[in-house]
Structure formats: C-alpha cells, structure tokens
Amino acid sequence: MTPPLLPGSDALRAREYAWEARGDAIHFDHASVGPVPQRAVDAVGAFNLKRAEPHRLRAEDFNPILERGRALSAGLIGATAGEIALVTNTSWGVNLAAYALPLGPGDVVLGSEGEFPANVYPWMAAAKARGFTFELLPHVEGAADEATILRRIDTDPAVRAVALSWVSFWSGARVDLGRIGHACRDRGIWFAVDAIQGLGAAELDVGATPVDVLSCGAQKWLCAPWGSGFAYVRDGLLQQLEPPAAGWLAQASSGDFGAFLDYDPTWHADARRFEVGTIPYQDIVGMNECLALLLELGPARIEAHVRALADRLIAWAAAAPGVRLLTPRDQARRAGIVAFVTGDVPGDSARLRAARITHSVREGAIRLAPHFHNTPDEVDRAIAALTR
Ligand SMILES: Cc1ncc(COP(=O)(O)O)c(C=O)c1O
C-alpha cells in the first residue's frame, strides 16, 4: 500500500506539481489563482479528448461527473450532496443569496466595508430591485466589525440577513463564522458567506457552523479550473427559496430526455433547483480531482500546514523593521493570506518576482498566500528575497 500523501511532502510535489519540485517557481498566490494539480490536468485532458470526438462520450461522462462534484463539495464542508448546486463562480452563489432569500422593503442586510466587490455589487443591485437596504458597516483594521454586527443583530429588528466573506482578500482577516452564524441562527436571521478566500486553506463544517448560503469559486484555494465552484444552501431553507433564475435543468422533470415538451415548472427538491443550464463538465472533472486531493490530504492536516507556513511569515513581518503587518497575528483570525506593507512595496514585489515567487499586491500591500503543497523552505526564500 502506498503511504498517504502529506501536505508539503516531496511525494506530493513530485506527483502533483512537477514544475514546483523542479524549482521553476514558488507559488504564493493562491488568493488569486491556485495551481491545478497534475491529476486534474490529466483528467481534464482525457475528458477534452473525448469531448473533441463526442462519439467517445459515454453516459458516465455526464450526470455522474456532476453528482461526484456535488458529493465531493458536500464532503469538504460537511453538507449533503442535495444541499450543493454547482456554479461557475462565487458571484453566482452571492447573487443566489441576494435575490432568493426572503427579503423586501423594510429589511436590512448587513455587510462590511473592505469586502471584495463580488460580495457587494450583487447585494447593492438586489437591494435596489427588491427594496431592502444593504448597509456596509465600517471595518476595523481590515476585519469585519463582529462586535457591531452582533449588537445590530441583537438590537435592530430590521436586520434580516448578514453577508460576509469568510476571509478578507486584502488583509487576510478571518471572520468567526461560528460566532456570527450562531447569533444569526438564534434570531432567525439569514447568514450568507463568500467562502472563496478561506475554503481549502481552512476547515469548515456547516453541521457545526450555521451558514444558510455559502458560495465558493474553486479557482483559488481549491486549485481547480476556472469555471468551477459550488454554492451550498441549507436543507430546509432551500425548498423555501424561489430560484432567482429559471432553467430547464433546474426543473425536476429535466431528467426525462424523452419528454422535453411536457413542460412542468416544478423545481428540483434539492439544490439543483439553482443550476440553470448545462454545466461546464470539463471544469467539474478538474474540480473533482482537486477536491479528491484535498480530501485525501485531509482538511485538518492542510489547515495545520498552512497555518505553520503563515506563522513563519507572520513572525518575520511582525519583527522586520519598517514592515507593517495587516493580517491579524491571532491564528484563529487568519487562514492562508498574509499581507503586509513594506517601505518599498513596488521594489519588494519586483524582488519577489525576480526570485520567481508569485504573489499579489492588493490595496497597497504585498499579499502572500501559501498552501498545502508549499514548504517552510519556500517561505524562508520569500523572506530572504524581502530582507535587505
Ligand atoms: C472574497 C472574494 N470573493 C469572490 C472573488 C471572485 O469571485 P468570482 O469567483 O465570482 O470571480 C474573489 C477574488 O477574485 C474574492 O477575493
């Protein structure tokens, strides 16, 4: 029997990221785009060869791929497959929450300033269309102001929903989903989460952490192809939600390819009611391999590994002269993103690039985002590139 793959191990890197094992680059930019592992590259390639010659496609190349995608997505967050809709990006799931949750005139949805626009514009547009108020509360040093959100939940009966990103794209600050989620659930307030900057780097169990709608593109910390992702909608709630977009595949009758003309506008009883039309199978093929890899490595082991890499960066950034750390030091308040401002951000970014260390500059700060396949040695090389 082959031993289990471990985060950061030579075996993992050799098998899934040969370019990395060769030393071509150090990828610390998962907050932008995650590298697709070899097993997914192979699976997508094999699928696309069949797709190019459609007579090779078999029944198992259609629905079973989607079913596996829903099951693996559910497995990652402790949901059931029936609570998962496959979507092509995070924004789709955010729109789903903004347009489908029972909200209307007089209702208030709380968000936070500092949010990535994907979790702002849909709420603004839905507020305008549906007549509710979308209120952005000031952030506190890059983190959503949880104390104020909790106070508003307690004291303002107009607050009907809270919409937050799990992890901030620019500061790396992580919301305590359990704290906000329990408070919302206790008071019958909807909680919608954009999970794309947390999921994959950090563990989440929606069985223990009350969330009503969660949206996650798979292109970043899940290392899957663009065009893949999923939305979770809690069972019990999803049956009450009228899908904001209708489509033939959202209907319970969609399975019957022999009776397309017997129109029957009855939604699927599960979250497939939010899937509108044909899903990009090849991207889901890739996502499935990525999710299987993450589950094989173990979300808890990955979180511990990512935390240790981030700890190393945090320790450096907190002590380095002239460096201002934006990411909270507290381990519970961050996931994989570490952001800091140096005395010369453009120059330091160029130095990282020269050392072939991929990263981003966001809101004036250098953002490093290491993941399960990175090593402490790679972190030290980034620190060396930043140390003058
Ligand atoms: C918090 C957050 N939400 C959403 C996105 C992307 O949204 P989508 O998957 O819809 O492109 C990003 C980054 O691109 C992000 O940082």
The ligand as a Gaussian input file, in Angstrom:
#p B3LYP/6-31G(d) Opt

LIG

0 1
 C      -13.666000      37.419000      -1.452000
 C      -13.739000      37.132000      -2.928000
 N      -14.906000      36.789000      -3.472000
 C      -15.029000      36.487000      -4.777000
 C      -13.932000      36.539000      -5.609000
 C      -14.079000      36.147000      -7.040000
 O      -15.394000      35.968000      -7.431000
 P      -15.764000      35.060000      -8.686000
 O      -15.425000      33.636000      -8.316000
 O      -17.194000      35.285000      -8.874000
 O      -14.947000      35.548000      -9.845000
 C      -12.679000      36.934000      -5.086000
 C      -11.453000      37.055000      -5.892000
 O      -11.364000      37.118000      -7.096000
 C      -12.595000      37.217000      -3.716000
 O      -11.427000      37.554000      -3.172000

